[in-house]
């Protein structure tokens, strides 16, 4: 949901989501899963949606001290 009244609240969240998607895709490519059956099969819920597959596959968390977001292994 986008609305001017929510910009102050949503902007930091959207930046974190963008960061997570970027890093999830980098990791998916590094592991060679961007061409997996989960992304290429028409029966898969992630057909032609590698970002969705990456976001489902990897876990991200925010450090409680420094507030930096990182993925877990």
C-alpha positions in Angstrom: 0.0 0.0 0.0 1.4 3.3 -1.0 0.1 6.6 0.3 1.8 10.0 1.1 0.6 9.8 4.7 2.5 6.5 5.1 5.7 7.5 3.4 7.6 8.1 6.6 6.7 4.7 7.9 7.0 2.7 4.7 10.2 4.1 3.2 12.6 2.3 5.7 10.7 -0.9 5.3 10.7 -0.7 1.5 14.5 -0.1 1.6 15.0 -3.2 3.8 12.8 -5.3 1.4 14.8 -4.0 -1.6 18.1 -4.9 0.1 16.8 -8.4 1.0 15.6 -9.1 -2.5 18.9 -8.0 -4.0 20.9 -10.1 -1.7 18.6 -13.1 -2.0 18.9 -13.0 -5.8 22.7 -12.7 -5.5 22.8 -15.8 -3.3 20.4 -17.7 -5.5 22.7 -17.0 -8.5 25.8 -17.9 -6.6 24.3 -21.2 -5.6 23.1 -21.8 -9.2 19.5 -22.1 -8.3 18.2 -19.2 -10.5 17.8 -21.8 -13.2 16.4 -24.6 -11.0 13.2 -26.5 -11.7 11.5 -24.3 -9.0 11.8 -21.3 -11.3 11.6 -22.9 -14.7 8.8 -25.5 -14.2 5.3 -24.4 -15.2 3.9 -26.4 -12.3 5.9 -24.5 -9.7 4.4 -21.6 -7.8 7.6 -19.7 -8.4 7.5 -20.1 -12.2 9.4 -17.1 -13.7 9.6 -15.7 -10.2 13.1 -16.2 -8.9 12.9 -13.4 -6.4 9.9 -15.0 -4.8 11.7 -18.3 -4.7 14.8 -16.7 -3.2 12.8 -14.8 -0.6 11.0 -18.1 0.4 14.3 -20.0 0.5 16.5 -17.7 2.6 16.0 -16.2 6.0 17.0 -12.7 6.9 17.2 -11.1 10.3 18.1 -7.7 11.7 20.9 -7.4 14.3 19.4 -6.0 17.4 22.5 -4.0 18.2 23.5 -2.5 14.9 20.2 -2.9 13.0 21.9 -4.3 10.0 20.0 -6.9 8.0 21.8 -10.1 7.0 20.9 -13.6 5.8 21.3 -16.7 7.8 23.1 -19.8 6.5 
